[in-house]
Amino acid sequence: MATVTRENIGLLNDKLSVKIAKEDYFPTFEKTLKDYSKQANIPGFRKGMVPAGMVKKMYGQGLFTEEVIRNIEKSLNEYLVNEKLDIFAQPLPLPNADFKPDMNAPADYSFDFEIGLKPAFDINLGSISAPYYKVKATAEMVNEEIERLQNRFGKLTEPEAVNTDENVLNLVFQESDADGNVVEGGIKKDNSLLVKYFSEAYRPKLIGLKKDDTLVLQLNEAFEEKERNWVLGDLGLSAEDAAGKNFKITITKVGLIEKRELNEEFFKEAFPRKDITTEADFKATVEAEIQAYWDKQSSNQIQHHLYHVLLEDTKMELPEGFLKKWLATNTDENKQPKTAEQVETEYPTFNNQLRWTLITDKIITENKLDVTPEELKENMRQQVLNYFGSMSLGDGNLDWLDQYVDSLLKDEQQVDQTYRRLVTEKVFDWAETQVKKDEKEISAEEFIKMNEEHQHHHH
């Protein structure tokens, strides 16, 4: 009868020795060999009539070795299940120079494995006070968003010439000399800009221009800093690279967006799934949408903070030696075994990912934070509706939507990604309820600056 013994060899690191006797595997080997003889298809012999000695000579040793290994693995897996060991990955086989199975001399065999055990740890957020920065939707934000929606759903016309700051210009930027001679191999990029994006001092040069007219400019003369940075990003240039460069711009189209009137037709197009009939309700809806956006940003910010708190303040020990050995068994992007240097380089990131997985698994299990099939389907439905939000939903018949979502639910990768995102949201929602929120109201500009400084600090 197979036996498994367990020996501690390090922190959360044990050795399992699996020992099988001849009677554990030999009868099955003999049966397998007999069955193989019946099925063997060897030229010169009728099927099932191949001499047993020939089959044994040709295939016996391979079948013998397979049966011994299969029996060892079966005994190991039964032990892990029965003992309910919570281990990382799979047991790693230890070198065994004495393992030389011989079908002509069947014997007892022993094989050693190394396992890494998951740690026990506690999660306590009750004593944490987390900063919660609240941005309130302002009248200015609401008015700006209404104007943006009026333009977004506005009608685009094509006047003959530039006559207002609100004109839209389709342009081709080409790197050139001061006289407008295009530089061979230089930068060339299409763009679309409002006249009001140019500096106030430069705009008069654009008034009266028509399709196919050209200008030669330098970016620092034609744009203020914020708009210049937009253009630099589109051109793929840094401010230093662009210094002193001339660009020939060619107007390929002059447009003008006629802003929509605040009426029911516009309200329905802007928010097709809401029943808005008055300007007051429309403004209230816009304000609620803006507030929901900033509340989500505040939630993301506190959740980012909680991620670091959970990761850095949750005390747990890991079987580092085992985990590094396990990492070394994986191959790199060239399908080559990882070197010791690669393992040392990758381990800190791997360690953090593993710790985070253990933490979230514990939170999910202890708080029963599962995602139901109904939640999964409804989230996918909302994602599709959001994607088509700016498009007409037709006569209200959404049978096509259910059919589309059903097709998404058959995509295992899509389902897995959606599940992981939803269950992670539940983890953070739970974590938010466990801490004391230190709420502080700040402006949108302060919030954005704070996040930019935080990102810069972490890069």
GISULPE-V838658 format. One record per backbone hydrogen bond with DSSP energy under -0.5 kcal/mol. NH is the residue of the N-H (numbers start at 1). CO is the residue of the C=O. E is the energy in kcal/mol with one decimal. If there is no record, write none. Layout:
{{NH,CO,E} {NH,CO,E}}
This chain:
{{3,19,-2.6} {5,17,-2.2} {7,15,-2.6} {9,13,-2.8} {10,13,-1.2} {13,10,-2.0} {14,115,-1.8} {15,7,-3.7} {16,113,-2.9} {17,5,-2.7} {17,15,-0.5} {18,16,-0.6} {18,111,-3.2} {19,3,-3.2} {19,17,-0.6} {20,109,-2.8} {24,21,-1.7} {25,21,-0.7} {25,22,-0.9} {26,22,-2.9} {29,25,-2.1} {30,26,-2.5} {31,27,-2.0} {32,28,-2.7} {33,29,-2.5} {34,30,-2.1} {35,31,-2.7} {36,32,-2.2} {37,33,-1.9} {38,34,-1.5} {39,35,-1.3} {40,36,-1.9} {42,40,-0.6} {45,42,-1.9} {48,40,-0.8} {49,46,-2.6} {50,37,-0.5} {55,51,-1.9} {56,52,-2.6} {57,53,-2.2} {58,54,-2.5} {59,55,-3.1} {60,55,-0.7} {60,56,-1.3} {61,56,-0.5} {63,59,-2.3} {64,60,-2.7} {65,61,-2.6} {66,62,-2.3} {67,63,-2.1} {68,64,-2.2} {69,65,-2.5} {70,66,-2.8} {71,67,-2.1} {72,68,-2.1} {73,69,-2.7} {74,70,-2.3} {75,71,-2.2} {76,72,-2.3} {77,73,-2.6} {78,74,-2.2} {79,75,-1.8} {80,76,-2.2} {81,77,-2.1} {82,78,-2.6} {83,79,-2.6} {84,80,-0.6} {85,80,-1.5} {87,85,-1.1} {88,116,-2.9} {92,114,-2.9} {93,91,-0.6} {94,112,-2.8} {99,96,-1.4} {100,98,-1.4} {105,102,-1.5} {106,103,-0.5} {109,20,-2.4} {111,18,-2.6} {113,16,-2.8} {114,92,-2.9} {115,14,-2.7} {117,12,-2.7} {118,86,-2.8} {128,125,-1.8} {130,128,-0.6} {130,436,-2.4} {132,438,-2.2} {133,131,-0.5} {134,132,-0.6} {134,440,-2.6} {136,134,-0.5} {142,138,-2.2} {143,139,-2.6} {144,140,-2.5} {145,141,-2.4} {146,142,-2.4} {147,143,-2.2} {148,144,-2.2} {149,145,-2.5} {150,146,-2.5} {151,147,-2.1} {152,148,-2.8} {153,149,-2.4} {154,151,-1.1} {155,258,-1.5} {157,155,-0.6} {157,256,-3.2} {162,209,-2.4} {167,164,-1.5} {168,255,-2.6} {169,193,-3.3} {170,168,-0.5} {170,253,-2.4} {171,169,-0.6} {171,191,-3.0} {172,250,-1.6} {173,189,-3.3} {174,172,-0.5} {174,248,-1.9} {175,187,-2.8} {176,246,-2.3} {177,181,-1.7} {180,177,-1.8} {182,180,-0.6} {183,175,-2.8} {186,183,-2.1} {189,173,-2.5} {191,171,-2.5} {193,169,-2.3} {195,167,-2.4} {196,165,-1.9} {197,194,-1.9} {198,195,-1.8} {199,222,-2.8} {202,199,-0.9} {203,199,-1.7} {205,202,-1.8} {206,203,-2.2} {207,203,-1.0} {208,162,-2.9} {209,206,-2.1} {211,160,-0.6} {212,251,-4.0} {213,210,-2.0} {215,249,-1.9} {217,247,-2.6} {221,218,-1.4} {222,218,-1.7} {223,219,-1.9} {228,224,-2.8} {229,225,-2.3} {230,226,-1.3} {231,227,-2.1} {232,228,-2.8} {233,229,-2.2} {234,230,-2.1} {235,231,-2.3} {236,232,-0.9} {237,232,-2.6} {242,238,-2.0} {243,239,-0.9} {245,242,-2.2} {246,176,-0.8} {247,217,-2.7} {248,174,-3.4} {249,215,-3.1} {249,247,-0.6} {250,172,-1.8} {251,213,-2.6} {252,170,-3.0} {252,250,-0.6} {253,170,-1.2} {255,168,-3.1} {256,157,-2.1} {257,166,-0.6} {258,155,-3.1} {258,256,-0.6} {259,257,-0.8} {260,150,-1.1} {263,261,-1.7} {267,263,-2.5} {268,264,-2.4} {269,265,-1.6} {270,266,-2.6} {271,267,-2.4} {272,269,-0.5} {274,271,-1.9} {276,274,-1.1} {282,278,-2.1} {283,279,-2.6} {284,280,-2.2} {285,281,-2.4} {286,282,-2.5} {287,283,-2.6} {288,284,-2.3} {289,285,-2.4} {290,286,-2.4} {291,287,-2.7} {292,288,-2.5} {293,289,-2.0} {294,290,-2.3} {295,291,-2.7} {296,292,-2.0} {297,293,-2.0} {298,294,-2.4} {299,295,-2.4} {300,296,-2.8} {301,297,-2.2} {302,298,-2.3} {303,299,-2.4} {304,300,-2.2} {305,301,-1.9} {306,302,-2.6} {307,303,-2.3} {308,304,-1.6} {309,305,-2.1} {310,306,-3.1} {311,307,-2.4} {312,308,-2.8} {313,309,-2.6} {314,310,-1.1} {315,313,-0.8} {316,314,-0.5} {320,318,-2.1} {323,319,-2.5} {324,320,-2.4} {325,321,-1.7} {326,322,-2.6} {327,323,-2.5} {328,324,-2.0} {329,325,-0.8} {329,326,-0.9} {330,327,-1.5} {332,336,-2.8} {335,332,-2.2} {338,328,-0.6} {338,330,-1.4} {343,339,-2.2} {344,340,-2.2} {345,341,-2.1} {346,342,-2.5} {347,343,-2.0} {348,344,-0.6} {350,346,-2.4} {351,347,-3.4} {352,348,-1.9} {353,349,-2.4} {354,350,-2.5} {355,351,-2.5} {356,352,-2.5} {357,353,-2.1} {358,354,-2.4} {359,355,-2.4} {360,356,-2.7} {361,357,-2.5} {362,358,-1.9} {363,359,-2.3} {364,360,-2.9} {365,361,-2.5} {366,362,-2.8} {367,363,-1.8} {368,364,-0.5} {368,365,-0.7} {369,364,-1.9} {370,368,-1.6} {372,370,-0.6} {376,372,-2.3} {377,373,-2.4} {378,374,-2.6} {379,375,-2.3} {380,376,-2.0} {381,377,-2.2} {382,378,-2.3} {383,379,-2.4} {384,380,-2.2} {385,381,-2.4} {386,382,-2.8} {387,383,-2.0} {388,384,-2.1} {389,386,-1.0} {391,388,-1.9} {396,393,-1.2} {398,396,-0.8} {401,398,-0.6} {402,398,-1.5} {403,399,-2.0} {404,400,-2.3} {405,401,-2.7} {406,402,-2.4} {407,403,-1.6} {408,404,-1.8} {409,405,-2.1} {410,407,-0.9} {411,408,-1.7} {412,410,-0.9} {415,411,-2.6} {416,412,-2.7} {417,413,-2.5} {418,414,-2.3} {419,415,-2.8} {420,416,-2.6} {421,417,-2.1} {422,418,-2.5} {423,419,-2.9} {424,420,-2.0} {425,421,-2.0} {426,422,-1.9} {427,423,-1.8} {428,424,-2.2} {429,425,-2.6} {430,426,-2.3} {431,427,-2.4} {432,428,-2.4} {433,429,-1.1} {433,430,-0.6} {434,430,-0.7} {434,431,-1.1} {435,431,-0.7} {435,432,-0.6} {436,128,-2.6} {437,435,-0.6} {438,130,-3.2} {438,436,-0.6} {439,437,-1.2} {440,132,-2.6} {442,134,-2.6} {447,443,-2.4} {448,444,-2.6} {449,445,-2.4} {450,446,-2.4} {451,447,-2.2} {452,448,-2.4} {453,449,-2.4} {454,450,-2.1} {455,451,-2.7} {456,452,-2.5} {457,453,-2.2} {458,454,-2.0} {459,455,-1.3}}
